[in-house]
Structures are given as C-alpha cells and as structure tokens.
Amino acid sequence: MKMDIGQALSNTVSMTFARIASLAGLWGVFTIAQLLAFGLLAAVIGGGMMSLASFGDPMAGAGMSVGVIFGLIVFYGLYLLLYGAQSLAMTAQASPLLEPNFGRSFSVGLRGAFTFFGVMILLLIAYFIGAFVFMIAGAVLSFLDELGGVILAILAIPALIYAACRLMIIPAVIAVEEVYNPIAVIKRSWQLTGGNVLGIFVTLLVLLVIFLALFLAVFLVAGSGFSAFTMGSDAPGVGLIVLIVVVIVAVSIVATAASAALVASVHAAVSDSNAEELGETFA
C-alpha cells in the first residue's frame, strides 16, 4: 500500500503528544526495570571483587573473571529483552490502529520481547554477512586508493539507508500485528515497506528537522534556567541539579515516545488492513 507522507507525519506528532502520559508511564516502568538490572549486576560484580580482594587467590581470580563475563552476558541479554519490551509496548500504545490500552501494551511488550531479541540476532548475522561482502569489495577496490574508498562509501551508505527504511516497522509488526515468528516479522516488514522507501526516508528527514528544532528550543529555555540558577553562585545548587535531571528525563521521554509513534505511524500508513484483521491473519 502506498503511504501518505502527510498522514504519517500528522499521526506521529498527534500520537506522541495525545498519548504522552501513558507512553511516559511505559517508559518509566521499563526504564526502572533496566536500572534495577544494572544495579543488580553492579552489586554482584562489586561483591565478587571485594571477595577476591579478601582472599587473594589466583584461582579465585580466574573463576571471578569467568563469573564477570557470564554476568555481563546475562546482563546485556536481559537489557536487550527489556529494551525490546519497552519498544514494543510503546509502539503498541502509540499505534493509530489501536485504541490506547496501557495493560494490553505492557503485555504485548513482554510477550514480544523474545521475538524482538530473535529478530535482532538475525539482523546482526545479516549485518556481519553484509560487512564481509563490503570488505571483499573494499579489497577489490583497494587498487584505486582513495577513489576506491569513495566508491565503497557511495555503495554502502544508500544500502544501509535502504535496509533501515525497509526494516523500521519491525516493532510495529510484532506489537500491532502480533507476529511472533522472527523470520515472518522480517518478511512482513519487507513486504509492507516495498515501494515506500522514498516516502519513509522523507518522513524521517522531516520529523528529524521538527524534533531537532523542538529539542533545541527546550535546551535554549533550559539554558536560560540554568543561568538563572547559577547567577551569583560559585557551585550548582540542588535546584539546578533537579532542573537538569528533569530536563534530561523529559527529553528522553519525548524522544522515545516520538520514535515509537513514528514507527507505529509509518506502519499504519503502509498497512493494507486494520489491526483486528491483521491479528486474525497472523494469529
């Protein structure tokens, strides 16, 4: 289905701000979960280091190193699952095809997290294969010196942009259509975005300019506030620290909500059916 760029832009902005409260709630729940996971990892590693320092046993040090590596693997796996769940939940909540429902969105995020993780693994494998192909191409073009590098960049950059546009609605395919087979998710995203790469790219550029302008305005206003707080003071006070934290959190929430709304709106613009029919088709 040919996407309507204007509708996609309108839906992205309207969904971002109309549903900002529930989107912020989802952001907060999953962000706290990520921080708790990080805190648990830090506690485990810190406790292990203290124990190692107490005993001073080289064998214990080797075991501790293995434990740290294992802990890091577990942490990053958990982090990716939580990140995926957050992305899916917020995309479902921001979708113009669905009525906002905090509980459903949260549940969809949890159910689809492993699918999202599987998709990321498949795309990572594809990335390494593509990188290997370009490495070979770079070796072939190396005899052209700098010109070879320019030619390779001219080939690589459009290829990456093209792939990003074709795959950008993956979270919406999982969260809105509730497709849980990683291969089917990738195929569905590729199918829906066919013929719409230019429209998606233009939408991304326009929204990037809009939100950069908004964030610049926010930081200019915040900068004025920072100046007011620090006027006549040699050290930042509690009020200034609180203001900085509030601004950072607010910008993070809006940016994440806008990203989810963009994915959901582009998906809605290229979808060939409504959400209920899609759910029945891919159940």
JODAPE-V383219 format. One record per backbone hydrogen bond with DSSP energy under -1.0 kcal/mol. NH is the residue of the N-H (numbers start at 0). CO is the residue of the C=O. If there is no record, write none. Layout:
BEGIN
nh:NH co:CO
nh:NH co:CO
END
This chain:
BEGIN
nh:7 co:3
nh:8 co:4
nh:9 co:5
nh:10 co:6
nh:11 co:7
nh:12 co:8
nh:13 co:9
nh:14 co:10
nh:15 co:11
nh:16 co:12
nh:17 co:13
nh:18 co:14
nh:22 co:18
nh:23 co:19
nh:24 co:20
nh:25 co:21
nh:26 co:22
nh:27 co:23
nh:28 co:24
nh:29 co:25
nh:30 co:26
nh:31 co:27
nh:32 co:28
nh:33 co:29
nh:34 co:30
nh:35 co:31
nh:36 co:32
nh:37 co:33
nh:38 co:34
nh:39 co:35
nh:40 co:36
nh:41 co:37
nh:42 co:38
nh:43 co:39
nh:44 co:40
nh:45 co:41
nh:46 co:42
nh:47 co:43
nh:48 co:44
nh:49 co:45
nh:50 co:46
nh:51 co:47
nh:52 co:48
nh:53 co:49
nh:54 co:50
nh:55 co:51
nh:60 co:56
nh:61 co:57
nh:62 co:58
nh:63 co:59
nh:64 co:60
nh:65 co:61
nh:66 co:62
nh:67 co:63
nh:68 co:64
nh:69 co:65
nh:70 co:66
nh:71 co:67
nh:72 co:68
nh:73 co:69
nh:74 co:70
nh:75 co:71
nh:76 co:72
nh:77 co:73
nh:78 co:74
nh:79 co:75
nh:80 co:76
nh:81 co:77
nh:82 co:78
nh:83 co:79
nh:84 co:80
nh:85 co:81
nh:86 co:82
nh:87 co:83
nh:88 co:84
nh:89 co:85
nh:90 co:86
nh:91 co:87
nh:92 co:88
nh:93 co:89
nh:97 co:94
nh:104 co:100
nh:105 co:101
nh:106 co:102
nh:107 co:103
nh:108 co:104
nh:109 co:105
nh:110 co:106
nh:111 co:107
nh:115 co:111
nh:116 co:112
nh:117 co:113
nh:118 co:114
nh:119 co:115
nh:120 co:116
nh:121 co:117
nh:122 co:118
nh:123 co:119
nh:124 co:120
nh:125 co:121
nh:126 co:122
nh:127 co:123
nh:128 co:124
nh:129 co:125
nh:130 co:126
nh:131 co:127
nh:132 co:128
nh:133 co:129
nh:134 co:130
nh:135 co:131
nh:136 co:132
nh:137 co:133
nh:138 co:134
nh:139 co:135
nh:140 co:136
nh:143 co:140
nh:144 co:141
nh:146 co:143
nh:148 co:144
nh:149 co:145
nh:150 co:146
nh:151 co:147
nh:152 co:148
nh:153 co:149
nh:154 co:150
nh:155 co:151
nh:156 co:152
nh:158 co:154
nh:159 co:155
nh:160 co:156
nh:161 co:157
nh:162 co:158
nh:163 co:159
nh:164 co:160
nh:165 co:161
nh:166 co:162
nh:169 co:166
nh:172 co:168
nh:173 co:169
nh:174 co:170
nh:175 co:171
nh:176 co:171
nh:178 co:172
nh:184 co:180
nh:185 co:181
nh:186 co:182
nh:187 co:183
nh:188 co:184
nh:189 co:185
nh:190 co:186
nh:191 co:187
nh:192 co:188
nh:195 co:192
nh:199 co:195
nh:200 co:196
nh:201 co:197
nh:202 co:198
nh:203 co:199
nh:204 co:200
nh:205 co:201
nh:206 co:202
nh:207 co:203
nh:208 co:204
nh:209 co:205
nh:210 co:206
nh:211 co:207
nh:212 co:208
nh:213 co:209
nh:214 co:210
nh:215 co:211
nh:216 co:212
nh:217 co:213
nh:218 co:214
nh:219 co:215
nh:220 co:216
nh:221 co:217
nh:222 co:218
nh:223 co:219
nh:224 co:220
nh:225 co:221
nh:226 co:222
nh:227 co:223
nh:228 co:224
nh:229 co:225
nh:230 co:226
nh:232 co:229
nh:240 co:236
nh:241 co:237
nh:242 co:238
nh:243 co:239
nh:244 co:240
nh:245 co:241
nh:246 co:242
nh:247 co:243
nh:248 co:244
nh:249 co:245
nh:250 co:246
nh:251 co:247
nh:252 co:248
nh:253 co:249
nh:254 co:250
nh:255 co:251
nh:256 co:252
nh:257 co:253
nh:258 co:254
nh:259 co:255
nh:260 co:256
nh:261 co:257
nh:262 co:258
nh:263 co:259
nh:264 co:260
nh:265 co:261
nh:266 co:262
nh:267 co:263
nh:268 co:264
nh:269 co:265
nh:270 co:266
nh:277 co:273
nh:278 co:274
nh:279 co:275
nh:280 co:276
nh:281 co:277
END
